[in-house]
Amino acid sequence: MIADEDEESGKNLVVKLSAEYGPEKTAFIRTNFACDNLLNNAFEKTLEHFQKIDVLVNIANSVGHRNWETEIDKNVKGIVKSTLLGYKYMDASNGGDGGSVLNMVCDRERTLATPYFEGCRHYLVAFGKTMSQQNHINTGVKIVTLFVNVDDVYNQNDGCLEKGRKNECDIPNLIRLARTGSIWTT
């Protein structure tokens, strides 16, 4: 299920994915990650349509807002709410089958990033690592964080990041093979 505010882009993505994987494997629902009711509805409709949820992909993206509250609502609160709902529906100790949460942090133009989005980026690293440590064993749900188009700021030598191939990522294999709590870059 593709869930997004941008209905046109979401439906275009469904057309592309349907051509590759089949129309029964894709659907779109309009949602707003800052609105609890719409976000809950997206998960309910996904469960109704596919009978289970096994992979959740959240995307944080700097939308160039000068309003720090909007940036944080979309990229921190929205991803936290979505991840918690993912745990609710995938939790193996609560009737789910386990699964994976991939939190992607996208930087199209690093020079335009706001200080608020930078804060969101750092938060999402810590969030993914600590949530996965606390919950993976009991729930069967793992969290992986992927930075897309990052620069050398995050390429530290402290073992925190695992480098992918430049500008490409095999997301299905990343979701399947990556350790819970791991952080990847493209």
C-alpha positions as YAML, in Angstrom:
chain: A
units: angstrom
residues:
- id: 1
  name: MET
  ca: [0.00, 0.00, 0.00]
- id: 2
  name: ILE
  ca: [1.35, 3.41, -0.95]
- id: 3
  name: ALA
  ca: [0.16, 6.00, 1.57]
- id: 4
  name: ASP
  ca: [0.99, 9.65, 0.96]
- id: 5
  name: GLU
  ca: [-0.45, 13.15, 0.85]
- id: 6
  name: ASP
  ca: [0.45, 13.53, -2.83]
- id: 7
  name: GLU
  ca: [-2.29, 11.60, -4.58]
- id: 8
  name: GLU
  ca: [-1.00, 12.11, -8.13]
- id: 9
  name: SER
  ca: [2.53, 10.89, -7.36]
- id: 10
  name: GLY
  ca: [1.18, 8.00, -5.29]
- id: 11
  name: LYS
  ca: [-1.11, 6.80, -8.05]
- id: 12
  name: ASN
  ca: [1.68, 7.13, -10.63]
- id: 13
  name: LEU
  ca: [3.90, 4.97, -8.42]
- id: 14
  name: VAL
  ca: [1.14, 2.37, -8.13]
- id: 15
  name: VAL
  ca: [0.93, 2.20, -11.94]
- id: 16
  name: LYS
  ca: [4.70, 1.61, -12.16]
- id: 17
  name: LEU
  ca: [4.74, -0.99, -9.40]
- id: 18
  name: SER
  ca: [1.65, -2.74, -10.78]
- id: 19
  name: ALA
  ca: [3.37, -3.16, -14.14]
- id: 20
  name: GLU
  ca: [6.35, -4.79, -12.43]
- id: 21
  name: TYR
  ca: [4.72, -6.80, -9.64]
- id: 22
  name: GLY
  ca: [1.04, -7.09, -10.63]
- id: 23
  name: PRO
  ca: [-2.00, -4.96, -9.78]
- id: 24
  name: GLU
  ca: [-3.00, -7.18, -6.86]
- id: 25
  name: LYS
  ca: [0.26, -6.27, -5.09]
- id: 26
  name: THR
  ca: [-0.17, -2.48, -5.06]
- id: 27
  name: ALA
  ca: [-2.72, 0.11, -3.97]
- id: 28
  name: PHE
  ca: [-2.80, 3.77, -2.92]
- id: 29
  name: ILE
  ca: [-4.47, 5.60, -0.07]
- id: 30
  name: ARG
  ca: [-4.20, 9.31, 0.63]
- id: 31
  name: THR
  ca: [-3.07, 10.08, 4.16]
- id: 32
  name: ASN
  ca: [-1.49, 12.75, 6.29]
- id: 33
  name: PHE
  ca: [1.16, 11.58, 8.73]
- id: 34
  name: ALA
  ca: [0.39, 14.47, 11.07]
- id: 35
  name: CYS
  ca: [-3.26, 13.35, 11.42]
- id: 36
  name: ASP
  ca: [-3.77, 10.36, 13.69]
- id: 37
  name: ASN
  ca: [-7.16, 9.38, 12.22]
- id: 38
  name: LEU
  ca: [-5.91, 9.39, 8.62]
- id: 39
  name: LEU
  ca: [-2.76, 7.48, 9.54]
- id: 40
  name: ASN
  ca: [-4.73, 4.86, 11.48]
- id: 41
  name: ASN
  ca: [-7.10, 4.58, 8.52]
- id: 42
  name: ALA
  ca: [-4.17, 3.95, 6.15]
- id: 43
  name: PHE
  ca: [-3.03, 1.00, 8.28]
- id: 44
  name: GLU
  ca: [-6.58, -0.37, 8.60]
- id: 45
  name: LYS
  ca: [-7.15, -0.15, 4.83]
- id: 46
  name: THR
  ca: [-3.78, -1.80, 4.18]
- id: 47
  name: LEU
  ca: [-4.67, -4.67, 6.50]
- id: 48
  name: GLU
  ca: [-8.12, -4.97, 4.90]
- id: 49
  name: HIS
  ca: [-6.64, -4.99, 1.38]
- id: 50
  name: PHE
  ca: [-3.62, -7.28, 1.93]
- id: 51
  name: GLN
  ca: [-4.72, -9.21, 5.09]
- id: 52
  name: LYS
  ca: [-1.37, -8.52, 6.78]
- id: 53
  name: ILE
  ca: [1.43, -6.01, 7.00]
- id: 54
  name: ASP
  ca: [4.98, -7.32, 6.81]
- id: 55
  name: VAL
  ca: [7.00, -4.35, 5.51]
- id: 56
  name: LEU
  ca: [6.62, -0.67, 6.33]
- id: 57
  name: VAL
  ca: [8.67, 2.01, 4.57]
- id: 58
  name: ASN
  ca: [8.65, 5.52, 6.06]
- id: 59
  name: ILE
  ca: [10.29, 8.36, 4.16]
- id: 60
  name: ALA
  ca: [11.62, 11.51, 5.81]
- id: 61
  name: ASN
  ca: [12.25, 14.27, 3.34]
- id: 62
  name: SER
  ca: [13.12, 17.91, 3.83]
- id: 63
  name: VAL
  ca: [10.23, 19.79, 2.37]
- id: 64
  name: GLY
  ca: [12.00, 23.12, 2.69]
- id: 65
  name: HIS
  ca: [9.66, 24.45, 5.33]
- id: 66
  name: ARG
  ca: [10.82, 27.43, 7.23]
- id: 67
  name: ASN
  ca: [8.27, 26.42, 9.83]
- id: 68
  name: TRP
  ca: [10.13, 24.12, 12.18]
- id: 69
  name: GLU
  ca: [6.91, 22.64, 13.55]
- id: 70
  name: THR
  ca: [5.85, 21.37, 10.12]
- id: 71
  name: GLU
  ca: [9.28, 19.83, 9.48]
- id: 72
  name: ILE
  ca: [9.20, 18.02, 12.83]
- id: 73
  name: ASP
  ca: [5.54, 16.99, 12.53]
- id: 74
  name: LYS
  ca: [6.16, 15.31, 9.19]
- id: 75
  name: ASN
  ca: [9.61, 13.84, 9.76]
- id: 76
  name: VAL
  ca: [9.69, 12.95, 13.45]
- id: 77
  name: LYS
  ca: [6.16, 12.69, 14.77]
- id: 78
  name: GLY
  ca: [4.82, 11.14, 11.56]
- id: 79
  name: ILE
  ca: [7.55, 8.51, 11.40]
- id: 80
  name: VAL
  ca: [7.29, 7.70, 15.10]
- id: 81
  name: LYS
  ca: [3.49, 7.30, 14.84]
- id: 82
  name: SER
  ca: [3.80, 5.20, 11.70]
- id: 83
  name: THR
  ca: [6.52, 3.00, 13.22]
- id: 84
  name: LEU
  ca: [4.46, 2.43, 16.37]
- id: 85
  name: LEU
  ca: [1.46, 1.46, 14.23]
- id: 86
  name: GLY
  ca: [3.74, -0.85, 12.27]
- id: 87
  name: TYR
  ca: [4.72, -2.54, 15.53]
- id: 88
  name: LYS
  ca: [1.06, -2.83, 16.48]
- id: 89
  name: TYR
  ca: [0.11, -4.63, 13.26]
- id: 90
  name: MET
  ca: [3.28, -6.72, 12.77]
- id: 91
  name: ASP
  ca: [4.01, -7.67, 16.40]
- id: 92
  name: ALA
  ca: [4.43, -11.47, 16.52]
- id: 93
  name: SER
  ca: [3.45, -11.53, 20.19]
- id: 94
  name: ASN
  ca: [0.16, -9.82, 19.28]
- id: 95
  name: GLY
  ca: [-1.05, -11.95, 16.35]
- id: 96
  name: GLY
  ca: [1.19, -10.48, 13.63]
- id: 97
  name: ASP
  ca: [3.90, -12.29, 11.70]
- id: 98
  name: GLY
  ca: [6.77, -9.93, 12.52]
- id: 99
  name: GLY
  ca: [8.25, -7.79, 9.79]
- id: 100
  name: SER
  ca: [10.51, -4.90, 8.90]
- id: 101
  name: VAL
  ca: [10.35, -1.13, 9.18]
- id: 102
  name: LEU
  ca: [12.62, 0.78, 6.80]
- id: 103
  name: ASN
  ca: [12.99, 4.43, 7.73]
- id: 104
  name: MET
  ca: [14.46, 6.24, 4.73]
- id: 105
  name: VAL
  ca: [15.97, 9.69, 5.10]
- id: 106
  name: CYS
  ca: [16.15, 11.43, 1.73]
- id: 107
  name: ASP
  ca: [18.41, 14.36, 0.96]
- id: 108
  name: ARG
  ca: [17.87, 15.65, -2.53]
- id: 109
  name: GLU
  ca: [19.77, 18.85, -2.00]
- id: 110
  name: ARG
  ca: [21.81, 18.85, 1.16]
- id: 111
  name: THR
  ca: [22.58, 22.56, 0.82]
- id: 112
  name: LEU
  ca: [18.89, 23.38, 1.24]
- id: 113
  name: ALA
  ca: [18.42, 21.32, 4.40]
- id: 114
  name: THR
  ca: [17.02, 23.23, 7.33]
- id: 115
  name: PRO
  ca: [18.42, 22.95, 10.84]
- id: 116
  name: TYR
  ca: [15.11, 21.32, 11.78]
- id: 117
  name: PHE
  ca: [15.54, 18.58, 9.19]
- id: 118
  name: GLU
  ca: [19.12, 18.02, 10.36]
- id: 119
  name: GLY
  ca: [17.70, 17.48, 13.84]
- id: 120
  name: CYS
  ca: [15.16, 15.05, 12.39]
- id: 121
  name: ARG
  ca: [17.94, 13.09, 10.68]
- id: 122
  name: HIS
  ca: [19.88, 12.66, 13.91]
- id: 123
  name: TYR
  ca: [16.72, 11.77, 15.81]
- id: 124
  name: LEU
  ca: [15.76, 9.05, 13.31]
- id: 125
  name: VAL
  ca: [19.16, 7.37, 13.71]
- id: 126
  name: ALA
  ca: [18.80, 7.22, 17.50]
- id: 127
  name: PHE
  ca: [15.13, 6.25, 17.26]
- id: 128
  name: GLY
  ca: [15.82, 3.32, 14.93]
- id: 129
  name: LYS
  ca: [18.71, 2.00, 17.00]
- id: 130
  name: THR
  ca: [16.97, 2.21, 20.37]
- id: 131
  name: MET
  ca: [13.53, 1.00, 19.20]
- id: 132
  name: SER
  ca: [15.08, -2.02, 17.53]
- id: 133
  name: GLN
  ca: [17.16, -2.91, 20.59]
- id: 134
  name: GLN
  ca: [14.19, -2.71, 22.92]
- id: 135
  name: ASN
  ca: [11.55, -4.40, 20.80]
- id: 136
  name: HIS
  ca: [12.94, -6.76, 18.16]
- id: 137
  name: ILE
  ca: [13.23, -9.93, 20.24]
- id: 138
  name: ASN
  ca: [9.70, -9.73, 21.63]
- id: 139
  name: THR
  ca: [7.92, -8.54, 18.48]
- id: 140
  name: GLY
  ca: [9.82, -10.01, 15.53]
- id: 141
  name: VAL
  ca: [9.85, -6.52, 14.01]
- id: 142
  name: LYS
  ca: [13.16, -5.00, 12.98]
- id: 143
  name: ILE
  ca: [14.00, -1.40, 12.10]
- id: 144
  name: VAL
  ca: [16.57, -0.43, 9.48]
- id: 145
  name: THR
  ca: [17.51, 3.17, 8.63]
- id: 146
  name: LEU
  ca: [18.66, 4.14, 5.14]
- id: 147
  name: PHE
  ca: [20.18, 7.50, 4.19]
- id: 148
  name: VAL
  ca: [19.72, 8.24, 0.50]
- id: 149
  name: ASN
  ca: [22.17, 10.66, -1.18]
- id: 150
  name: VAL
  ca: [24.07, 11.58, 1.96]
- id: 151
  name: ASP
  ca: [27.44, 13.24, 2.04]
- id: 152
  name: ASP
  ca: [30.53, 12.49, 4.09]
- id: 153
  name: VAL
  ca: [29.11, 14.12, 7.23]
- id: 154
  name: TYR
  ca: [27.70, 10.74, 8.27]
- id: 155
  name: ASN
  ca: [30.59, 8.58, 7.06]
- id: 156
  name: GLN
  ca: [32.19, 8.29, 10.45]
- id: 157
  name: ASN
  ca: [34.72, 5.60, 11.32]
- id: 158
  name: ASP
  ca: [32.98, 4.60, 14.52]
- id: 159
  name: GLY
  ca: [31.17, 1.63, 13.04]
- id: 160
  name: CYS
  ca: [27.75, 3.27, 13.11]
- id: 161
  name: LEU
  ca: [27.15, 3.23, 9.38]
- id: 162
  name: GLU
  ca: [27.33, 0.43, 6.88]
- id: 163
  name: LYS
  ca: [28.11, 1.73, 3.41]
- id: 164
  name: GLY
  ca: [26.03, 0.60, 0.45]
- id: 165
  name: ARG
  ca: [26.98, 0.90, -3.19]
- id: 166
  name: LYS
  ca: [27.08, 4.47, -4.44]
- id: 167
  name: ASN
  ca: [23.66, 5.80, -5.49]
- id: 168
  name: GLU
  ca: [21.94, 2.44, -5.63]
- id: 169
  name: CYS
  ca: [20.29, 0.18, -3.13]
- id: 170
  name: ASP
  ca: [18.59, -3.17, -3.44]
- id: 171
  name: ILE
  ca: [15.80, -2.36, -1.01]
- id: 172
  name: PRO
  ca: [14.17, -5.82, -0.90]
- id: 173
  name: ASN
  ca: [17.51, -7.43, 0.03]
- id: 174
  name: LEU
  ca: [18.32, -4.62, 2.46]
- id: 175
  name: ILE
  ca: [15.02, -5.18, 4.25]
- id: 176
  name: ARG
  ca: [15.52, -8.95, 4.27]
- id: 177
  name: LEU
  ca: [19.21, -9.13, 5.22]
- id: 178
  name: ALA
  ca: [20.06, -6.02, 7.25]
- id: 179
  name: ARG
  ca: [20.48, -6.37, 11.00]
- id: 180
  name: THR
  ca: [17.89, -4.68, 13.16]
- id: 181
  name: GLY
  ca: [19.05, -1.24, 14.25]
- id: 182
  name: SER
  ca: [21.55, -0.97, 11.40]
- id: 183
  name: ILE
  ca: [22.02, 2.26, 9.47]
- id: 184
  name: TRP
  ca: [22.87, 2.26, 5.78]
- id: 185
  name: THR
  ca: [23.86, 4.87, 3.20]
- id: 186
  name: THR
  ca: [23.69, 4.95, -0.58]
...
